[in-house]
Amino acid sequence: MSRVPVVVYASDQILQAGVSHQLRVRPEVEILAQEEEKRATVSLVVVDWMDDAATRLLRRLHRMSSARTGLVVGRFDRNALQTTVECGVAAVIRREDANQDSLVRMITAITRGEGVLPGDMLAQLLDHVGKLQRQALDPRGLSLSTLSAREVEVLRLVAEGFDTAEIAVKMSYSERTVKNVLHEVSTRLQLRNRAHAVGHAMRHGLI
């Protein structure tokens, strides 16, 4: 296996030297000088917390570098999460969990196009994405409450491949009621047909 070219960016020289020394002995990794960053496949940023300097660095790498970025951070709050998302950071691990093996695992995962995120950070990320989605939907009058419970259930059954008659049986409605529900959703959301309605609802997290 060819060695992964990595540039280390740390918040101080001692940290820089320590991380570089740990990785330099590993056959999976080739440590480059920062002057060689154009050759890098992975940019590894190691900081105590996401201060202004770290944020500027991540934004520069996102804008200027073709390498994917991994972040090793001591303290990580909700604002830091938003910054990492905006800067396209591929992987995050905490300083306390960082050792030679975990760093190499993160680097190789990044090269395979995978993401790495601790479980609690993943939960924060999903919550953050949900809030962004709601912010995008609400100005357009589309929210998680746009569809009634009955409309949601009908669309879910359509998405699962059931036809009008089968949906009517499952929900104890008449076929006319099912058709009226689908017509109402399509008209209200200005959709062409039931497939469009299902796709629209799924894309916007309504079902």
C-alpha positions as CSV (number, residue, x, y, z in Angstrom):
1,M,0.0,0.0,0.0
2,S,1.3,3.4,-0.9
3,R,1.9,5.8,1.9
4,V,-0.6,8.6,2.5
5,P,0.9,12.1,2.2
6,V,-0.1,14.1,5.2
7,V,0.6,17.6,6.4
8,V,0.2,18.3,10.1
9,Y,-0.9,21.8,11.3
10,A,-0.8,22.2,15.1
11,S,-1.5,25.1,17.4
12,D,2.0,25.2,18.8
13,Q,5.5,23.8,17.8
14,I,5.6,21.2,20.6
15,L,2.3,19.7,19.6
16,Q,3.4,19.9,15.9
17,A,6.6,18.0,16.7
18,G,4.9,15.4,18.9
19,V,2.1,14.5,16.4
20,S,4.6,14.5,13.4
21,H,7.0,12.2,15.4
22,Q,4.2,9.7,16.2
23,L,3.1,9.5,12.6
24,R,6.5,9.6,10.9
25,V,7.4,6.1,12.1
26,R,4.2,4.6,10.6
27,P,4.6,2.9,7.2
28,E,1.1,4.0,6.2
29,V,1.9,7.7,6.4
30,E,4.3,10.1,4.7
31,I,4.7,13.3,6.7
32,L,5.2,16.4,4.5
33,A,6.5,19.8,5.4
34,Q,3.8,22.5,5.3
35,E,5.7,23.9,2.3
36,E,4.7,20.7,0.4
37,E,1.0,20.9,1.2
38,K,0.1,20.8,-2.5
39,R,1.2,17.1,-2.5
40,A,-0.9,16.2,0.5
41,T,-3.9,13.9,0.4
42,V,-4.8,14.7,4.0
43,S,-4.4,17.8,6.1
44,L,-4.4,17.0,9.8
45,V,-5.3,20.0,12.1
46,V,-4.5,19.5,15.8
47,V,-5.7,22.2,18.2
48,D,-6.8,22.6,21.8
49,W,-10.0,24.3,20.8
50,M,-11.6,26.0,17.8
51,D,-10.3,29.5,18.3
52,D,-10.1,32.2,15.6
53,A,-6.8,31.0,14.3
54,A,-8.0,27.4,13.9
55,T,-11.1,28.6,12.1
56,R,-9.1,30.7,9.7
57,L,-6.8,27.7,9.0
58,L,-9.8,25.4,8.3
59,R,-11.3,27.9,6.0
60,R,-8.1,28.4,4.1
61,L,-7.6,24.7,3.7
62,H,-11.2,24.3,2.5
63,R,-10.7,27.1,0.0
64,M,-7.2,26.5,-1.2
65,S,-6.3,22.8,-0.7
66,S,-7.4,19.7,-2.6
67,A,-6.6,17.6,0.5
68,R,-9.3,16.3,2.8
69,T,-9.1,17.6,6.3
70,G,-9.1,15.7,9.6
71,L,-9.4,17.6,12.9
72,V,-8.0,16.6,16.3
73,V,-9.5,18.9,19.0
74,G,-9.5,19.2,22.7
75,R,-12.8,21.1,23.4
76,F,-15.6,21.0,20.9
77,D,-18.8,23.0,21.2
78,R,-21.8,23.6,19.0
79,N,-20.2,26.6,17.2
80,A,-17.2,24.5,16.4
81,L,-19.4,21.9,14.9
82,Q,-20.9,24.4,12.5
83,T,-17.5,25.6,11.5
84,T,-16.3,22.1,10.8
85,V,-19.4,21.5,8.6
86,E,-18.9,24.7,6.7
87,C,-15.2,23.9,6.1
88,G,-15.8,20.4,4.8
89,V,-13.9,18.7,7.6
90,A,-14.0,14.9,6.9
91,A,-13.2,13.5,10.3
92,V,-13.0,14.6,13.9
93,I,-11.5,12.9,17.0
94,R,-10.9,14.3,20.4
95,R,-7.4,15.0,21.7
96,E,-7.9,12.6,24.6
97,D,-8.7,9.8,22.1
98,A,-5.8,10.6,19.8
99,N,-2.9,8.2,19.7
100,Q,-0.7,6.7,17.0
101,D,-3.2,4.0,16.0
102,S,-6.3,6.2,16.1
103,L,-4.6,8.9,14.1
104,V,-3.6,6.4,11.4
105,R,-7.1,4.9,11.4
106,M,-8.6,8.4,10.8
107,I,-6.1,9.2,8.0
108,T,-6.8,6.0,6.2
109,A,-10.5,6.4,6.6
110,I,-10.3,9.9,5.1
111,T,-8.4,8.5,2.1
112,R,-11.2,6.0,1.5
113,G,-13.7,8.8,1.5
114,E,-15.2,7.9,4.8
115,G,-16.1,10.3,7.7
116,V,-15.1,9.8,11.3
117,L,-17.1,11.4,14.1
118,P,-17.6,10.5,17.8
119,G,-21.1,9.4,18.7
120,D,-22.0,12.5,20.7
121,M,-20.7,14.7,17.9
122,L,-22.8,12.8,15.4
123,A,-25.9,13.4,17.5
124,Q,-25.0,17.1,17.6
125,L,-24.5,17.1,13.8
126,L,-27.9,15.5,13.2
127,D,-29.6,18.0,15.4
128,H,-27.8,20.8,13.7
129,V,-28.8,19.5,10.2
130,G,-32.4,19.1,11.4
131,K,-32.5,22.7,12.6
132,L,-31.0,23.9,9.2
133,Q,-33.7,21.9,7.4
134,R,-36.5,23.4,9.5
135,Q,-35.1,26.9,8.9
136,A,-35.1,26.3,5.2
137,L,-38.6,24.8,5.2
138,D,-40.4,27.3,7.4
139,P,-40.0,30.4,5.2
140,R,-41.6,28.4,2.4
141,G,-44.5,27.4,4.6
142,L,-43.2,23.8,4.7
143,S,-42.7,22.4,8.1
144,L,-42.9,19.0,9.8
145,S,-46.5,19.9,10.6
146,T,-47.5,20.7,7.0
147,L,-48.9,17.3,6.5
148,S,-51.6,15.8,8.7
149,A,-51.1,12.4,10.3
150,R,-53.5,10.9,7.8
151,E,-51.6,12.5,4.8
152,V,-48.3,11.3,6.2
153,E,-49.6,7.7,6.5
154,V,-51.1,7.7,3.0
155,L,-47.8,9.0,1.5
156,R,-45.8,6.5,3.4
157,L,-47.9,3.6,2.0
158,V,-47.6,5.0,-1.5
159,A,-43.8,5.2,-1.0
160,E,-43.9,1.5,0.0
161,G,-45.6,0.6,-3.3
162,F,-49.2,0.1,-2.2
163,D,-52.0,1.2,-4.7
164,T,-55.1,3.1,-3.9
165,A,-57.2,0.0,-3.1
166,E,-54.6,-1.5,-0.8
167,I,-54.2,1.7,1.1
168,A,-57.9,2.0,1.5
169,V,-58.0,-1.5,3.0
170,K,-55.1,-0.9,5.3
171,M,-56.4,2.5,6.6
172,S,-60.1,1.4,6.6
173,Y,-61.0,4.3,4.2
174,S,-62.8,4.3,0.9
175,E,-60.8,4.5,-2.2
176,R,-62.4,7.9,-2.9
177,T,-61.0,9.2,0.5
178,V,-57.5,8.0,-0.4
179,K,-57.7,9.7,-3.8
180,N,-59.0,12.9,-2.1
181,V,-56.1,12.9,0.4
182,L,-53.6,12.6,-2.4
183,H,-55.3,15.2,-4.5
184,E,-55.4,17.6,-1.5
185,V,-51.6,17.2,-0.8
186,S,-50.7,17.6,-4.5
187,T,-52.9,20.7,-4.9
188,R,-51.7,22.3,-1.6
189,L,-48.0,21.7,-2.4
190,Q,-48.4,22.3,-6.1
191,L,-47.1,18.8,-7.1
192,R,-47.8,17.0,-10.4
193,N,-48.7,13.5,-9.2
194,R,-48.4,11.0,-6.3
195,A,-44.8,10.1,-7.2
196,H,-43.9,13.8,-7.1
197,A,-45.7,14.2,-3.8
198,V,-43.8,11.2,-2.2
199,G,-40.5,12.5,-3.5
200,H,-41.1,16.0,-2.4
201,A,-42.2,14.9,1.1
202,M,-39.2,12.6,1.5
203,R,-36.7,15.2,0.3
204,H,-38.0,17.7,2.8
205,G,-38.2,15.3,5.8
206,L,-42.0,15.4,5.9
207,I,-42.3,11.7,6.0
